[in-house]
Amino acid sequence: MRNLFDVKFNDLEDYFTSIGEKKFKASQVFEWLYKHHEYNIDNFSNLKKEIREKLKNDFSTSMIKIKKYEEGKDVRKYLFLLEDGNYIEAVLMHHDYGYSLCVSSQVGCNMGCRFCESGRLKKVRNLDVHEMVEQILIIEDDMHLRIDRVVIMGIGEPFDNYDNIVDFIKIINDAKGIGLGSRHITVSTCGLVPKILEFADLSLQVNLALSLHAPNDEIRNQIMPINKVYNISKVMEALRVYLSKTNRRVTIEYVMIKGINDSIECARELSNLLKGMNVYVNLIPYNETNNLQFKKSDRINEFKDTLLKLGINTTVRREFGGSISGACGQLRSKEV
Ligand code: SAH
């Protein structure tokens, strides 16, 4: 049976047409789900009983479940149990502008980035659309708040689950759905070139972040195996196409790992690579994990100042959750 949180607005309209009902019933259902957070079809009181019964026959509204959470200053990290017994995580962060949520896109990840806890555990499967939508709804309900921003930066490589990610974005972006503005949604990829190009053609106007993490192939090959498939020049070429088609500024993520990619020479090389492009660099302080030997760089400010002097817009990502297994995938990897 299809899960109701998998269904885009237009598809629900088509469903109602197909059962001989008026299209606008789709608006009523979306209002219950996404405005009132009412998930029990029996309580959709403005729909006739007969339609509710039909809906219940055709769709499930079963949801993923909170298994546990850990809390730190301005951060709450959730471990979710999926229906098939798998686990994923989502992280809620409190910023001065409001709340942002980091959602997972897959159970595990096949990209194998050496420094990443999620990548230590191989991909079990893609997340369904509803499992991503529900991360948002359940946390909003749990905390009695509205999430302002969603970043698809949890466990998984979103572009390795491309079709579901696109549907997920459409549902949460839809004013009739969760209604998050496209500029409040960010997808982060390790650089799957064909998907970056496909995404450029969708004109979704959401933010794209690219996990570059190294200024040359020698270093990137060491820490990101995907670089052997799509090396830096291929990724930069795709990025140029993306920038020219979308006119949207792209974030370059650069995780600062001690002794690996944090030399001043690396900063210079990075600035040469990015010069003149509509991008900004977000330096991520490496979040150390017990299972991997990498350390956080102690040169983050020096690196940032070098980039700024060379004319590259640069920010340092605020650290959340160092005290609570904050590194991507740590909560799950303690469980499996
Ligand atoms: N697969 C996507 C999303 C992954 S997580 C991607 O590669 O972009 C989001 C970001 O966190 C990525 O830039 C990832 O490389 C980075 N990351 C992974 N482990 C980390 C750690 N321990 N500390 C800091 N950043 C990390």
Residues whose N, C-alpha, C, O or C-beta is under 5 A from the ligand:
A	BS01	SAH	F115 C116 E117 I152 M153 G154 G156 E157 P158 S188 T189 C190 S211 E253 V255 I284 P285 Y286 N287 A327 C328
